[in-house]
Amino acid sequence: MTQQQTFIIQLGTALHQFGTPAYRLESHLKNVSALLGLQGSFLIMPTALTFILASETDPRPLNHIVRVMPGDLDLGSLARTDELVEELDSGQRTLEQAIERLEEIKNKPNPYSAFSTFLAFGFSGGAFSMLMGAGWNDVLWATLLSMVNFFLVIAASKSNRFANMLEPLVALMSALLASIITQFDPSINVSLVVLSAIIIFIPGLSLTLGLAELSHKHLVSGTARFMDGLMTLFKLYFGTVLGLTIGKLLLPQVDYIAPIAVPGWTAWLAIVILSATLVVMFKSRLKDAPWGILSGFLAYTSTLLASNYLDVSLSAFVGAFVIGVYSNLFARWMKAPALIVSLQGVVLLVPGSKVYIGLNTMISGQNMAGDNPIGPQTFLIFMSLVAGLIFSNVAVAPKRSL
C-alpha cells in the first residue's frame, strides 16, 4: 500500500468519524484522490467504508474495506482536516507529515471541558422549552433534567453495554423524575418537560441527513441512517411511556395547574442559547463559533418571516435555502467547509420534536403542547429542508466538497 493510498483511507475513516454525510465524503475523497494522482471509487455506509484505489504506475487496484461505527459530529476536527488537505495541496506539508497530522487530529481530545458540556446539556433543554412557549417552571425543570441526563451520557461512554440502552434510559429517567416533580409542583407540563429534557437525543438531524443522502442517490447509506434515526426515536418514546406509566402506578395523580407562559421575546434568547450550546455539542472551534451562532439566528429569522406568507413546510424550505446560501458563501469567503455552519442552522429547522409529538399523537391519541396532528406535515417539512438545501446549491454553487 502506497503512502497516497494510506492517506486516502485514513482521511476517509477520519471524516466519517467526524460525522460527514456520505454524499459529501465520497465527493471529497474523489477530489483528494485526483490531487494525489489516484483514481478512486468509494462506497460509504454508516458502518463500513469501501475504498478502490488505482494509480497509473500500478494498474492493479487496491480494494480495502474498513469496519466503522457511525460517527458523531465533530465540526472542529472536520475543519482541521480540511485545512490539512489544503496544506498538502499547497506544498506546506509532505504526505508523510499529513498522515501524522491526521492521526493527531483523530486523537485530539474534546476542546471543551466536561463542565462546559454539562452546561450545554442543561441549557439546551431549558432553551427548547422556552422556545416552545412553556412556563418558567417548565424551563427550570427541563434544564435540571437535561443536566441529569448528562451524567447518564458520561456513564454510557465508559460502558458499551450501558451505551446500547442509553436512549430509552434517559427518556425513562426524565419521565419518572418529571412525574415525581409534579407531586410538589403541579404547574409543570410533564410531556413538554420530558421532550425538552431529551431534545438533545431526538434524531431530527439524522433523519434529515438520511433523506438528503437518499436525494443524492446514496440509497444504502441514506436508508441506513434514516432507519437508525427512526429506531432511536422509537427507543426514546418507549422509555418515555415506560417512565410515565411507572410514575402513574407509584404516585398519586395531581391536577395540572396551567402556568403563565414565558414572554414572546424569550424565543430570541432561546435561539441564541441553543446555537451556543450546539457549538459545544458539535465541538466547533471558537473562531468558527460566531458563524455557527449566526447560522442558527438566520435559520430561525428567515423561517419566522416566511411563515407570515407561507405555510409551515414552505417556510422551512425558505429557512433551509437561506442556510444553504449562507454556508456556501461562508465556504468561499473563509475557505472552510460549508458543513461547519450549515449543520448548526439546519439542526434548528429539523422537525425532530414534531416527529416525537406526532408519534405520541398517533399512539396515544393525545396532543402535546396544543399541536394538531402533524404526521404528514412533518414529512413535508423534512422534504422541504432537503429541497431548500438542493436549491441553494443551484443559486450559489458550492466551491468545496465538504
VENMO-V889986 format. One record per pair of residues at least 24 apart in sequence whose C-alpha atoms are under 7 Angstrom apart, sorted by sequence separation. I is the first residue (numbers start at 1). J is the second residue. D is the distance in whole Angstrom. If there is no record, write none. Layout:
{{I	J	D} {I	J	D}}
This chain:
{{46	70	5} {122	146	5} {299	323	6} {354	378	6} {8	33	7} {121	146	6} {122	147	5} {271	296	7} {272	297	7} {121	147	6} {203	229	5} {271	297	7} {320	346	7} {171	198	6} {351	378	6} {77	105	6} {295	323	7} {118	147	6} {121	150	6} {145	174	6} {203	232	7} {203	233	7} {202	233	6} {4	36	6} {118	150	6} {350	382	7} {316	349	7} {295	341	6} {299	345	6} {295	342	7} {5	53	7} {296	344	6} {292	341	5} {295	344	6} {296	345	4} {299	348	7} {138	188	5} {291	341	6} {295	345	5} {299	349	7} {137	188	6} {138	189	7} {142	193	5} {146	197	5} {19	71	5} {141	193	7} {145	197	6} {146	198	7} {292	344	6} {296	348	6} {17	70	7} {18	71	6} {19	72	5} {17	71	4} {18	72	6} {19	73	4} {142	196	6} {143	197	7} {16	71	6} {17	72	6} {18	73	5} {19	74	7} {138	193	6} {142	197	5} {18	74	5} {18	75	7} {18	77	7} {18	78	6} {15	78	7} {337	400	7} {339	402	6} {129	193	7} {313	377	7} {338	402	6} {167	232	7} {171	236	5} {175	240	5} {179	244	7} {316	381	6} {320	385	5} {324	389	5} {337	402	5} {278	344	7} {129	196	6} {168	235	5} {172	239	4} {176	243	5} {313	380	6} {317	384	5} {321	388	4} {325	392	5} {332	399	7} {128	196	6} {167	235	6} {168	236	5} {171	239	5} {172	240	5} {175	243	5} {176	244	6} {179	247	5} {186	254	7} {313	381	4} {316	384	6} {317	385	5} {320	388	5} {321	389	5} {324	392	5} {328	396	7} {167	236	5} {171	240	5} {175	244	5} {186	255	7} {187	256	6} {316	385	6} {320	389	6} {324	393	7} {331	400	7} {126	196	7} {168	238	7} {169	239	6} {172	242	6} {173	243	7} {186	256	5} {187	257	5} {314	384	6} {317	387	7} {318	388	6} {321	391	7} {328	398	5} {125	196	5} {168	239	4} {172	243	4} {176	247	6} {183	254	7} {186	257	6} {187	258	6} {313	384	6} {317	388	5} {321	392	5} {325	396	6} {125	197	5} {187	259	6} {125	199	6} {7	99	6} {14	106	6} {135	259	6} {135	260	6} {135	261	4} {136	262	6} {134	261	5} {135	262	5} {133	261	6} {134	262	6} {133	262	6} {130	262	7} {130	266	7} {131	267	5} {130	267	6} {131	270	6} {130	270	6} {128	270	7} {205	347	6} {208	350	7} {127	270	5} {205	350	6} {127	273	6} {204	350	5} {127	274	6} {204	351	6} {204	352	4} {203	352	6} {123	273	7} {124	274	6} {202	352	6} {202	353	7} {124	277	6} {120	277	5} {120	280	7} {117	280	6} {117	281	7} {112	280	7} {111	283	7} {110	283	7} {208	382	6} {212	386	6} {45	220	7} {46	221	6} {45	221	5} {44	221	7} {191	368	7} {192	369	7} {46	225	7} {21	209	7} {23	213	6} {22	213	7} {23	216	7} {23	218	7} {22	221	7} {75	282	6} {76	283	6} {74	282	5} {75	283	6} {76	284	4} {73	282	5} {74	283	5} {75	284	5} {76	285	5} {74	284	7} {82	337	7} {79	336	6} {79	337	6} {75	340	6} {28	401	5} {27	401	6} {28	402	6} {24	401	6} {24	402	6}}
